[in-house]
Amino acid sequence: MSRVLHIIGIATAFASLSAGAAEPSTAELATGAKLNRAKCAKCHKLHDPAAYDTEAWNGWMAKMKQKARLTDGEYASLRAYLDSQRAAAARGGTK
């Protein structure tokens, strides 16, 4: 089962990197931030997405999508928000 979740996480990461992928809107990022506080922080401390390598982060995201019972739309918004945080950290920006 964990292998399946890992594959789903990798597929999601590649899908978000596909050519022509639009930047997330401000509304989508706001929804993702809200979900991060409501769904993720409900059960555990908020983790720094930049503290994980891509493979580990994708695995955790796939696992937690199931545990938090996120819809595909919720997952997309949360993923867009957290990926923007990872990208900002990689650029040396604020999180």
MOPAC internal coordinates of N, CA, C and O (Angstrom, degrees):
PM7 1SCF
backbone

  N    0.0000 0     0.00 0     0.00 0    0    0    0
  C    1.4489 1     0.00 0     0.00 0    1    0    0
  C    1.5260 1   111.14 1     0.00 0    2    1    0
  O    1.2310 1   120.37 1   138.47 1    3    2    1
  N    1.3524 1   116.90 1   -41.53 1    3    2    1
  C    1.4613 1   118.89 1  -179.50 1    5    3    2
  C    1.5241 1   111.13 1   -64.94 1    6    5    3
  O    1.2310 1   120.47 1   148.53 1    7    6    5
  N    1.3352 1   116.70 1   -31.47 1    7    6    5
  C    1.4615 1   119.99 1   177.17 1    9    7    6
  C    1.5282 1   110.50 1   -64.64 1   10    9    7
  O    1.2310 1   120.68 1   139.23 1   11   10    9
  N    1.3225 1   116.30 1   -40.77 1   11   10    9
  C    1.4683 1   120.92 1   178.16 1   13   11   10
  C    1.5218 1   109.69 1   -62.99 1   14   13   11
  O    1.2310 1   120.43 1   134.24 1   15   14   13
  N    1.3289 1   116.78 1   -45.76 1   15   14   13
  C    1.4625 1   120.12 1   179.52 1   17   15   14
  C    1.5209 1   111.00 1   -63.25 1   18   17   15
  O    1.2310 1   120.40 1   141.88 1   19   18   17
  N    1.3125 1   116.85 1   -38.12 1   19   18   17
  C    1.4635 1   120.97 1   177.79 1   21   19   18
  C    1.5272 1   110.20 1   -62.68 1   22   21   19
  O    1.2310 1   120.41 1   135.74 1   23   22   21
  N    1.3113 1   116.81 1   -44.26 1   23   22   21
  C    1.4740 1   121.25 1   179.07 1   25   23   22
  C    1.5214 1   110.42 1   -63.46 1   26   25   23
  O    1.2310 1   120.34 1   139.26 1   27   26   25
  N    1.3299 1   116.95 1   -40.74 1   27   26   25
  C    1.4621 1   120.47 1   177.37 1   29   27   26
  C    1.5244 1   110.00 1   -61.10 1   30   29   27
  O    1.2310 1   120.47 1   136.73 1   31   30   29
  N    1.3295 1   116.70 1   -43.27 1   31   30   29
  C    1.4625 1   120.44 1   179.40 1   33   31   30
  C    1.5139 1   112.44 1   -61.68 1   34   33   31
  O    1.2310 1   120.62 1   137.06 1   35   34   33
  N    1.3246 1   116.43 1   -42.94 1   35   34   33
  C    1.4666 1   120.66 1   178.53 1   37   35   34
  C    1.5210 1   110.32 1   -65.15 1   38   37   35
  O    1.2310 1   120.48 1   136.15 1   39   38   37
  N    1.3258 1   116.69 1   -43.85 1   39   38   37
  C    1.4657 1   120.06 1   179.24 1   41   39   38
  C    1.5195 1   110.86 1   -61.15 1   42   41   39
  O    1.2310 1   120.39 1   141.03 1   43   42   41
  N    1.3159 1   116.86 1   -38.97 1   43   42   41
  C    1.4618 1   120.86 1   178.44 1   45   43   42
  C    1.5238 1   110.82 1   -64.47 1   46   45   43
  O    1.2310 1   120.77 1   137.90 1   47   46   45
  N    1.3128 1   116.12 1   -42.10 1   47   46   45
  C    1.4605 1   119.80 1   179.37 1   49   47   46
  C    1.5171 1   111.23 1   -62.96 1   50   49   47
  O    1.2310 1   120.35 1   135.20 1   51   50   49
  N    1.3354 1   116.93 1   -44.80 1   51   50   49
  C    1.4605 1   119.72 1   178.74 1   53   51   50
  C    1.5218 1   111.48 1   -65.14 1   54   53   51
  O    1.2310 1   120.36 1   142.43 1   55   54   53
  N    1.3149 1   116.92 1   -37.57 1   55   54   53
  C    1.4633 1   120.20 1   179.22 1   57   55   54
  C    1.5248 1   110.56 1   -62.62 1   58   57   55
  O    1.2310 1   120.54 1   141.63 1   59   58   57
  N    1.3305 1   116.57 1   -38.37 1   59   58   57
  C    1.4645 1   119.17 1  -179.37 1   61   59   58
  C    1.5240 1   112.08 1   -71.98 1   62   61   59
  O    1.2310 1   120.34 1   160.49 1   63   62   61
  N    1.3201 1   116.95 1   -19.51 1   63   62   61
  C    1.4618 1   120.94 1   179.54 1   65   63   62
  C    1.5282 1   112.68 1   -95.08 1   66   65   63
  O    1.2310 1   120.32 1  -179.41 1   67   66   65
  N    1.3180 1   116.99 1     0.59 1   67   66   65
  C    1.4547 1   120.05 1  -175.01 1   69   67   66
  C    1.5227 1   111.18 1   -62.40 1   70   69   67
  O    1.2310 1   121.54 1   -28.64 1   71   70   69
  N    1.3101 1   114.67 1   151.36 1   71   70   69
  C    1.4703 1   120.83 1  -179.36 1   73   71   70
  C    1.5096 1   109.73 1   -58.89 1   74   73   71
  O    1.2310 1   121.15 1   -42.56 1   75   74   73
  N    1.3103 1   115.41 1   137.44 1   75   74   73
  C    1.4545 1   120.52 1   176.96 1   77   75   74
  C    1.5186 1   113.23 1    82.07 1   78   77   75
  O    1.2310 1   119.81 1  -175.80 1   79   78   77
  N    1.3109 1   117.96 1     4.20 1   79   78   77
  C    1.4603 1   119.76 1   178.39 1   81   79   78
  C    1.5218 1   108.40 1   -65.55 1   82   81   79
  O    1.2310 1   121.30 1   -52.77 1   83   82   81
  N    1.3174 1   115.11 1   127.23 1   83   82   81
  C    1.4587 1   120.57 1  -177.49 1   85   83   82
  C    1.5221 1   110.10 1   -75.13 1   86   85   83
  O    1.2310 1   121.12 1   -31.91 1   87   86   85
  N    1.3112 1   115.47 1   148.09 1   87   86   85
  C    1.4595 1   120.52 1   173.94 1   89   87   86
  C    1.5263 1   107.48 1   -66.08 1   90   89   87
  O    1.2310 1   120.28 1   -35.88 1   91   90   89
  N    1.3193 1   117.06 1   144.12 1   91   90   89
  C    1.4655 1   118.88 1   178.73 1   93   91   90
  C    1.5253 1   110.71 1   -65.21 1   94   93   91
  O    1.2310 1   121.06 1   -35.90 1   95   94   93
  N    1.3109 1   115.58 1   144.10 1   95   94   93
  C    1.4607 1   120.43 1   179.07 1   97   95   94
  C    1.5215 1   109.82 1   -75.03 1   98   97   95
  O    1.2310 1   121.19 1   -16.26 1   99   98   97
  N    1.3134 1   115.34 1   163.74 1   99   98   97
  C    1.4591 1   120.96 1   176.72 1  101   99   98
  C    1.5236 1   110.01 1   -59.90 1  102  101   99
  O    1.2310 1   120.44 1   141.05 1  103  102  101
  N    1.3312 1   116.77 1   -38.95 1  103  102  101
  C    1.4660 1   120.58 1   179.45 1  105  103  102
  C    1.5257 1   110.74 1   -65.10 1  106  105  103
  O    1.2310 1   120.11 1   138.65 1  107  106  105
  N    1.3327 1   117.40 1   -41.35 1  107  106  105
  C    1.4628 1   120.24 1   179.10 1  109  107  106
  C    1.5283 1   110.96 1   -64.65 1  110  109  107
  O    1.2310 1   120.43 1   139.20 1  111  110  109
  N    1.3286 1   116.79 1   -40.80 1  111  110  109
  C    1.4615 1   120.79 1   177.84 1  113  111  110
  C    1.5325 1   110.90 1   -64.77 1  114  113  111
  O    1.2310 1   120.47 1   140.26 1  115  114  113
  N    1.3291 1   116.72 1   -39.74 1  115  114  113
  C    1.4670 1   120.47 1   178.00 1  117  115  114
  C    1.5247 1   110.52 1   -64.86 1  118  117  115
  O    1.2310 1   120.58 1   139.39 1  119  118  117
  N    1.3276 1   116.49 1   -40.61 1  119  118  117
  C    1.4614 1   120.66 1   176.98 1  121  119  118
  C    1.5226 1   110.13 1   -63.20 1  122  121  119
  O    1.2310 1   120.53 1   137.12 1  123  122  121
  N    1.3240 1   116.59 1   -42.88 1  123  122  121
  C    1.4583 1   120.99 1   177.91 1  125  123  122
  C    1.5191 1   112.70 1   -61.83 1  126  125  123
  O    1.2310 1   120.45 1   138.25 1  127  126  125
  N    1.3245 1   116.74 1   -41.75 1  127  126  125
  C    1.4680 1   120.92 1   178.42 1  129  127  126
  C    1.5284 1   110.37 1   -63.98 1  130  129  127
  O    1.2310 1   120.98 1   138.90 1  131  130  129
  N    1.3206 1   115.74 1   -41.10 1  131  130  129
  C    1.4649 1   120.46 1   178.91 1  133  131  130
  C    1.5338 1   110.34 1   -64.61 1  134  133  131
  O    1.2310 1   120.15 1   136.41 1  135  134  133
  N    1.3165 1   117.33 1   -43.59 1  135  134  133
  C    1.4625 1   121.22 1   177.62 1  137  135  134
  C    1.5260 1   111.04 1   -62.93 1  138  137  135
  O    1.2310 1   120.55 1   142.02 1  139  138  137
  N    1.3194 1   116.55 1   -37.98 1  139  138  137
  C    1.4625 1   120.96 1   179.01 1  141  139  138
  C    1.5301 1   110.08 1   -59.07 1  142  141  139
  O    1.2310 1   121.12 1   136.13 1  143  142  141
  N    1.3207 1   115.47 1   -43.87 1  143  142  141
  C    1.4710 1   119.38 1   179.48 1  145  143  142
  C    1.5305 1   111.38 1   -72.30 1  146  145  143
  O    1.2310 1   120.02 1   137.94 1  147  146  145
  N    1.3193 1   117.57 1   -42.06 1  147  146  145
  C    1.4655 1   121.29 1  -173.47 1  149  147  146
  C    1.5248 1   113.52 1   -78.80 1  150  149  147
  O    1.2310 1   120.12 1   138.50 1  151  150  149
  N    1.3172 1   117.38 1   -41.50 1  151  150  149
  C    1.4658 1   120.46 1  -175.12 1  153  151  150
  C    1.5232 1   111.76 1   -94.32 1  154  153  151
  O    1.2310 1   119.98 1   133.41 1  155  154  153
  N    1.3129 1   117.64 1   -46.59 1  155  154  153
  C    1.4650 1   120.91 1  -173.74 1  157  155  154
  C    1.5276 1   111.12 1   -77.21 1  158  157  155
  O    1.2310 1   120.69 1   129.46 1  159  158  157
  N    1.3291 1   116.28 1   -50.54 1  159  158  157
  C    1.4665 1   120.48 1  -176.71 1  161  159  158
  C    1.5184 1   112.21 1   -71.08 1  162  161  159
  O    1.2310 1   120.46 1   167.43 1  163  162  161
  N    1.3074 1   116.73 1   -12.57 1  163  162  161
  C    1.4660 1   120.67 1   177.22 1  165  163  162
  C    1.5299 1   110.62 1   -63.07 1  166  165  163
  O    1.2310 1   120.57 1   147.17 1  167  166  165
  N    1.3271 1   116.51 1   -32.83 1  167  166  165
  C    1.4685 1   120.83 1  -174.55 1  169  167  166
  C    1.5318 1   114.56 1  -111.66 1  170  169  167
  O    1.2310 1   120.04 1   155.94 1  171  170  169
  N    1.3143 1   117.53 1   -24.06 1  171  170  169
  C    1.4685 1   118.95 1  -177.01 1  173  171  170
  C    1.5172 1   109.86 1  -155.94 1  174  173  171
  O    1.2310 1   121.05 1   -11.18 1  175  174  173
  N    1.3374 1   115.59 1   168.82 1  175  174  173
  C    1.4600 1   119.73 1   177.99 1  177  175  174
  C    1.5320 1   108.63 1   -64.26 1  178  177  175
  O    1.2310 1   120.60 1   -25.33 1  179  178  177
  N    1.3048 1   116.45 1   154.67 1  179  178  177
  C    1.4552 1   120.55 1   178.73 1  181  179  178
  C    1.5192 1   108.92 1   -77.60 1  182  181  179
  O    1.2310 1   121.15 1   -55.63 1  183  182  181
  N    1.3030 1   115.41 1   124.37 1  183  182  181
  C    1.4587 1   121.08 1  -178.72 1  185  183  182
  C    1.5220 1   110.38 1   -89.13 1  186  185  183
  O    1.2310 1   121.12 1   -30.35 1  187  186  185
  N    1.3130 1   115.47 1   149.65 1  187  186  185
  C    1.4578 1   122.09 1   176.40 1  189  187  186
  C    1.5235 1   107.95 1   -78.13 1  190  189  187
  O    1.2310 1   119.49 1   -68.29 1  191  190  189
  N    1.3251 1   118.57 1   111.71 1  191  190  189
  C    1.4610 1   119.73 1  -177.79 1  193  191  190
  C    1.5262 1   113.19 1   -62.28 1  194  193  191
  O    1.2310 1   120.05 1   157.35 1  195  194  193
  N    1.3170 1   117.50 1   -22.65 1  195  194  193
  C    1.4634 1   120.83 1  -179.49 1  197  195  194
  C    1.5315 1   111.86 1   -79.06 1  198  197  195
  O    1.2310 1   120.34 1   170.12 1  199  198  197
  N    1.3282 1   116.95 1    -9.88 1  199  198  197
  C    1.4592 1   120.55 1  -178.77 1  201  199  198
  C    1.5314 1   112.66 1   -81.91 1  202  201  199
  O    1.2310 1   120.12 1   177.55 1  203  202  201
  N    1.3172 1   117.38 1    -2.45 1  203  202  201
  C    1.4584 1   122.61 1  -177.35 1  205  203  202
  C    1.5191 1   110.01 1  -117.73 1  206  205  203
  O    1.2310 1   120.79 1   -35.56 1  207  206  205
  N    1.3309 1   116.10 1   144.44 1  207  206  205
  C    1.4563 1   117.51 1   172.52 1  209  207  206
  C    1.5283 1   107.96 1   -72.09 1  210  209  207
  O    1.2310 1   120.65 1   -15.41 1  211  210  209
  N    1.3085 1   116.36 1   164.59 1  211  210  209
  C    1.4605 1   121.23 1  -173.15 1  213  211  210
  C    1.5232 1   112.41 1   -58.49 1  214  213  211
  O    1.2310 1   120.21 1   136.98 1  215  214  213
  N    1.3241 1   117.21 1   -43.02 1  215  214  213
  C    1.4629 1   119.88 1  -178.72 1  217  215  214
  C    1.5288 1   111.32 1   -62.54 1  218  217  215
  O    1.2310 1   120.52 1   134.17 1  219  218  217
  N    1.3240 1   116.61 1   -45.83 1  219  218  217
  C    1.4595 1   120.19 1   179.89 1  221  219  218
  C    1.5254 1   110.84 1   -65.30 1  222  221  219
  O    1.2310 1   120.59 1   137.04 1  223  222  221
  N    1.3207 1   116.48 1   -42.96 1  223  222  221
  C    1.4671 1   120.00 1  -178.84 1  225  223  222
  C    1.5249 1   110.60 1   -63.03 1  226  225  223
  O    1.2310 1   119.94 1   135.88 1  227  226  225
  N    1.3146 1   117.71 1   -44.12 1  227  226  225
  C    1.4641 1   120.62 1   179.39 1  229  227  226
  C    1.5250 1   110.98 1   -62.14 1  230  229  227
  O    1.2310 1   120.47 1   141.08 1  231  230  229
  N    1.3021 1   116.71 1   -38.92 1  231  230  229
  C    1.4626 1   120.22 1   177.18 1  233  231  230
  C    1.5155 1   112.24 1   -63.14 1  234  233  231
  O    1.2310 1   120.74 1   134.51 1  235  234  233
  N    1.3379 1   116.19 1   -45.49 1  235  234  233
  C    1.4606 1   119.60 1   178.69 1  237  235  234
  C    1.5230 1   111.76 1   -65.04 1  238  237  235
  O    1.2310 1   120.53 1   139.59 1  239  238  237
  N    1.3157 1   116.60 1   -40.41 1  239  238  237
  C    1.4665 1   119.51 1   179.59 1  241  239  238
  C    1.5256 1   110.93 1   -61.70 1  242  241  239
  O    1.2310 1   119.96 1   136.23 1  243  242  241
  N    1.3130 1   117.69 1   -43.77 1  243  242  241
  C    1.4628 1   120.93 1   179.49 1  245  243  242
  C    1.5302 1   110.41 1   -63.66 1  246  245  243
  O    1.2310 1   120.83 1   136.47 1  247  246  245
  N    1.3193 1   116.02 1   -43.53 1  247  246  245
  C    1.4681 1   120.17 1  -179.78 1  249  247  246
  C    1.5294 1   111.03 1   -63.82 1  250  249  247
  O    1.2310 1   120.79 1   133.79 1  251  250  249
  N    1.3194 1   116.09 1   -46.21 1  251  250  249
  C    1.4569 1   119.73 1  -175.59 1  253  251  250
  C    1.5311 1   112.64 1   -73.14 1  254  253  251
  O    1.2310 1   120.10 1   155.16 1  255  254  253
  N    1.3279 1   117.42 1   -24.84 1  255  254  253
  C    1.4723 1   119.48 1   174.44 1  257  255  254
  C    1.5195 1   108.93 1   -58.28 1  258  257  255
  O    1.2310 1   120.69 1   136.47 1  259  258  257
  N    1.3126 1   116.28 1   -43.53 1  259  258  257
  C    1.4563 1   121.17 1   179.71 1  261  259  258
  C    1.5299 1   111.26 1   -69.00 1  262  261  259
  O    1.2310 1   120.51 1   132.08 1  263  262  261
  N    1.3340 1   116.63 1   -47.92 1  263  262  261
  C    1.4662 1   120.39 1  -176.79 1  265  263  262
  C    1.5271 1   112.05 1   -63.33 1  266  265  263
  O    1.2310 1   120.38 1   142.04 1  267  266  265
  N    1.3299 1   116.87 1   -37.96 1  267  266  265
  C    1.4642 1   120.97 1  -178.68 1  269  267  266
  C    1.5245 1   112.15 1   -84.54 1  270  269  267
  O    1.2310 1   121.01 1   175.76 1  271  270  269
  N    1.3262 1   115.68 1    -4.24 1  271  270  269
  C    1.4666 1   121.70 1  -179.57 1  273  271  270
  C    1.5262 1   111.75 1    54.68 1  274  273  271
  O    1.2310 1   121.31 1  -131.83 1  275  274  273
  N    1.3290 1   115.10 1    48.17 1  275  274  273
  C    1.4624 1   120.67 1   178.95 1  277  275  274
  C    1.5207 1   110.23 1   -79.64 1  278  277  275
  O    1.2310 1   120.93 1   -40.31 1  279  278  277
  N    1.3125 1   115.82 1   139.69 1  279  278  277
  C    1.4541 1   119.93 1   171.29 1  281  279  278
  C    1.5258 1   107.94 1   -71.85 1  282  281  279
  O    1.2310 1   120.29 1   -12.91 1  283  282  281
  N    1.3086 1   117.05 1   167.09 1  283  282  281
  C    1.4579 1   120.04 1   177.53 1  285  283  282
  C    1.5295 1   110.90 1   -59.93 1  286  285  283
  O    1.2310 1   120.23 1   140.57 1  287  286  285
  N    1.3290 1   117.17 1   -39.43 1  287  286  285
  C    1.4640 1   120.86 1   178.83 1  289  287  286
  C    1.5174 1   112.44 1   -66.08 1  290  289  287
  O    1.2310 1   120.66 1   136.77 1  291  290  289
  N    1.3291 1   116.34 1   -43.23 1  291  290  289
  C    1.4641 1   120.09 1   177.41 1  293  291  290
  C    1.5250 1   110.58 1   -62.94 1  294  293  291
  O    1.2310 1   121.31 1   136.50 1  295  294  293
  N    1.3231 1   115.10 1   -43.50 1  295  294  293
  C    1.4643 1   119.77 1   179.68 1  297  295  294
  C    1.5228 1   110.59 1   -61.07 1  298  297  295
  O    1.2310 1   120.32 1   137.60 1  299  298  297
  N    1.3301 1   116.99 1   -42.40 1  299  298  297
  C    1.4667 1   120.62 1  -179.86 1  301  299  298
  C    1.5269 1   110.99 1   -61.62 1  302  301  299
  O    1.2310 1   120.20 1   136.64 1  303  302  301
  N    1.3308 1   117.23 1   -43.36 1  303  302  301
  C    1.4637 1   120.85 1   179.72 1  305  303  302
  C    1.5230 1   111.01 1   -67.21 1  306  305  303
  O    1.2310 1   120.59 1   135.16 1  307  306  305
  N    1.3291 1   116.48 1   -44.84 1  307  306  305
  C    1.4573 1   120.07 1   179.03 1  309  307  306
  C    1.5172 1   110.56 1   -63.30 1  310  309  307
  O    1.2310 1   120.85 1   137.08 1  311  310  309
  N    1.3179 1   115.97 1   -42.92 1  311  310  309
  C    1.4669 1   120.45 1  -179.85 1  313  311  310
  C    1.5330 1   110.60 1   -63.86 1  314  313  311
  O    1.2310 1   119.88 1   138.15 1  315  314  313
  N    1.3289 1   117.84 1   -41.85 1  315  314  313
  C    1.4624 1   121.08 1   178.67 1  317  315  314
  C    1.5280 1   110.30 1   -60.86 1  318  317  315
  O    1.2310 1   120.71 1   136.69 1  319  318  317
  N    1.3213 1   116.25 1   -43.31 1  319  318  317
  C    1.4607 1   120.42 1   179.91 1  321  319  318
  C    1.5316 1   110.81 1   -64.15 1  322  321  319
  O    1.2310 1   120.50 1   128.84 1  323  322  321
  N    1.3314 1   116.66 1   -51.16 1  323  322  321
  C    1.4622 1   119.68 1  -177.39 1  325  323  322
  C    1.5232 1   111.69 1   -66.71 1  326  325  323
  O    1.2310 1   119.80 1   143.47 1  327  326  325
  N    1.3245 1   117.99 1   -36.53 1  327  326  325
  C    1.4631 1   120.33 1   176.08 1  329  327  326
  C    1.5243 1   110.95 1   -64.48 1  330  329  327
  O    1.2310 1   120.28 1   145.05 1  331  330  329
  N    1.3411 1   117.07 1   -34.95 1  331  330  329
  C    1.4696 1   119.37 1   177.11 1  333  331  330
  C    1.5214 1   110.42 1   -66.76 1  334  333  331
  O    1.2310 1   120.17 1   145.86 1  335  334  333
  N    1.3332 1   117.29 1   -34.14 1  335  334  333
  C    1.4582 1   121.51 1   177.14 1  337  335  334
  C    1.5246 1   110.60 1   -67.84 1  338  337  335
  O    1.2310 1   120.41 1   138.95 1  339  338  337
  N    1.3359 1   116.83 1   -41.05 1  339  338  337
  C    1.4632 1   121.16 1   177.05 1  341  339  338
  C    1.5303 1   110.47 1   -63.01 1  342  341  339
  O    1.2310 1   120.58 1   136.83 1  343  342  341
  N    1.3235 1   116.49 1   -43.17 1  343  342  341
  C    1.4571 1   121.21 1  -178.94 1  345  343  342
  C    1.5353 1   110.46 1   -65.38 1  346  345  343
  O    1.2310 1   120.18 1   138.36 1  347  346  345
  N    1.3215 1   117.26 1   -41.64 1  347  346  345
  C    1.4637 1   120.71 1   178.95 1  349  347  346
  C    1.5253 1   110.73 1   -62.69 1  350  349  347
  O    1.2310 1   120.75 1   138.57 1  351  350  349
  N    1.3199 1   116.16 1   -41.43 1  351  350  349
  C    1.4616 1   119.99 1   179.15 1  353  351  350
  C    1.5261 1   110.61 1   -65.76 1  354  353  351
  O    1.2310 1   120.32 1   141.42 1  355  354  353
  N    1.3242 1   116.99 1   -38.58 1  355  354  353
  C    1.4602 1   120.77 1   179.57 1  357  355  354
  C    1.5270 1   111.49 1   -65.47 1  358  357  355
  O    1.2310 1   120.91 1   147.83 1  359  358  357
  N    1.3363 1   115.86 1   -32.17 1  359  358  357
  C    1.4659 1   120.81 1   178.05 1  361  359  358
  C    1.5155 1   111.65 1   -82.60 1  362  361  359
  O    1.2310 1   120.58 1   173.12 1  363  362  361
  N    1.3381 1   116.49 1    -6.88 1  363  362  361
  C    1.4584 1   119.80 1  -178.43 1  365  363  362
  C    1.5092 1   112.49 1    86.59 1  366  365  363
  O    1.2310 1   120.53 1  -167.23 1  367  366  365
  N    1.3256 1   116.60 1    12.77 1  367  366  365
  C    1.4609 1   120.97 1   179.47 1  369  367  366
  C    1.5068 1   111.91 1   -84.85 1  370  369  367
  O    1.2310 1   121.07 1     1.66 1  371  370  369
  N    1.3029 1   115.56 1  -178.34 1  371  370  369
  C    1.4431 1   120.41 1   178.89 1  373  371  370
  C    1.5049 1   109.39 1   -80.88 1  374  373  371
  O    1.2310 1   121.89 1   -24.19 1  375  374  373
  N    1.3190 1   113.99 1   155.81 1  375  374  373
  C    1.4652 1   119.33 1  -179.84 1  377  375  374
  C    1.4926 1   110.56 1   -99.16 1  378  377  375
  O    1.2310 1   120.10 1   180.00 1  379  378  377

